[in-house]
Amino acid sequence: MRKRLLIATGLIVALLVPAVAFGANVNFTGTFPNDSNATIGFHVKRVNGKNKEVLDLLVGHFNVNCTKSGNTELRTPQPLPINAAVQQRKWHFHSASTDFNGEFRKGNKNKADGTLEIHTTVDLGQGPETCHGGPRTFHAHT
């Protein structure tokens, strides 16, 4: 009886573990060809091996031009939630401050290309000012 229970439990675990692997979040990291210091990262939700949703966005050393401070590097200290649905390998996120567009490469769900444009109001010590950067092309991969 104990052996049957262990075998049955082992079979259940063996069948469930691969199913969980098909529904996972994948981390993409990338760069901007025209801005060698800038980096981009985003998490993608995969279901049954397909990219379904871009969950968040993280940038580092992204150059923007601000009204008072001039050229400034912008970074997000933690990922910004965006929850952009992927449809036919493409996604789009638009808010008052950010335009984020991308496409997974045909035949390779582990590589993505797109653009990022940022319009934001920040206080860099001289009072509120408007900053703008992009649109800038990025290339990312898992």
C-alpha positions in Angstrom: 0.0 0.0 0.0 2.8 2.4 0.9 4.7 1.7 -2.3 1.5 2.4 -4.4 1.0 5.7 -2.6 4.6 6.7 -3.2 4.5 5.7 -6.8 1.2 7.6 -7.3 2.6 10.7 -5.6 5.7 10.5 -7.7 3.6 10.3 -10.9 1.5 13.3 -9.9 4.6 15.4 -9.1 6.3 14.3 -12.4 3.2 15.4 -14.4 2.6 18.7 -12.6 6.1 20.1 -12.6 6.4 20.4 -16.4 2.9 22.0 -16.4 4.1 24.7 -14.0 7.1 25.3 -16.1 4.9 26.3 -19.0 3.4 29.1 -17.0 6.2 31.3 -15.8 7.6 34.8 -15.8 10.7 35.4 -17.9 13.2 38.3 -17.4 14.3 40.2 -20.5 17.3 42.6 -20.4 18.6 44.8 -23.1 20.3 47.9 -24.3 19.7 50.9 -26.6 22.1 50.9 -29.6 22.3 54.7 -29.7 22.8 55.1 -25.9 25.5 52.6 -24.7 25.0 53.3 -21.0 21.2 52.9 -21.0 19.7 49.6 -20.0 16.2 48.1 -20.1 14.6 45.2 -18.3 11.1 43.8 -18.3 9.3 40.7 -17.1 7.1 38.7 -19.4 4.4 36.2 -18.4 4.4 33.0 -20.4 1.5 30.6 -20.7 2.0 27.3 -22.4 5.3 28.5 -23.7 3.9 31.7 -25.4 4.6 35.3 -24.3 1.2 36.6 -23.1 1.8 39.8 -21.1 4.6 42.3 -20.4 4.3 42.8 -16.6 6.7 45.6 -15.8 9.5 47.9 -17.0 12.8 48.9 -15.5 15.3 51.4 -17.0 18.8 52.5 -16.0 20.9 55.4 -17.2 18.2 56.5 -19.7 19.1 59.9 -21.0 16.4 62.6 -20.9 16.5 66.3 -21.5 15.0 68.3 -18.7 13.8 72.0 -18.8 16.0 73.2 -16.0 18.7 70.6 -15.5 19.4 69.8 -19.2 20.7 66.4 -20.0 20.0 64.0 -17.1 20.1 60.2 -16.6 16.9 58.7 -15.5 16.5 55.3 -13.8 13.7 53.5 -12.1 14.7 52.2 -8.7 12.1 49.4 -9.0 10.1 47.9 -11.9 7.1 50.0 -12.9 4.0 47.8 -13.4 2.5 48.1 -16.9 0.6 44.8 -17.6 0.6 45.2 -21.5 -1.1 42.3 -23.3 1.0 40.6 -26.1 -1.0 40.1 -29.3 0.6 38.5 -32.3 4.1 39.0 -30.8 3.4 42.8 -30.2 2.6 44.9 -27.2 2.0 48.6 -26.5 1.8 50.6 -23.3 0.9 54.2 -23.1 0.4 56.4 -20.1 0.7 60.2 -19.5 4.5 59.7 -19.0 5.6 56.6 -21.0 5.2 55.1 -24.4 6.6 51.5 -24.5 6.2 49.5 -27.7 7.7 46.2 -28.6 7.7 43.0 -30.7 9.1 39.6 -30.0 11.1 38.4 -33.0 9.5 36.0 -35.4 10.7 32.5 -34.6 12.4 33.6 -31.4 10.2 34.4 -28.4 13.4 35.0 -26.3 14.4 38.2 -28.3 12.5 41.4 -28.5 12.9 44.8 -30.2 11.0 48.0 -29.6 11.0 51.7 -28.6 10.7 53.6 -25.4 9.8 57.2 -25.0 9.5 59.0 -21.6 7.8 62.3 -20.7 7.9 63.0 -17.0 7.8 65.7 -14.4 10.5 65.3 -11.7 12.0 67.4 -9.0 15.8 67.2 -9.2 16.4 69.8 -6.5 15.5 72.9 -8.5 11.7 72.5 -8.3 9.4 70.5 -10.7 10.6 70.3 -14.3 9.5 68.5 -17.4 11.9 65.9 -18.9 11.7 64.1 -22.2 13.7 61.2 -23.7 13.3 59.1 -26.8 11.7 57.6 -28.7 14.7 55.3 -28.5 15.1 51.8 -30.0 16.0 48.9 -27.7 17.1 45.2 -28.3 16.4 42.8 -25.4 16.8 39.0 -24.8 16.2 36.5 -22.0 
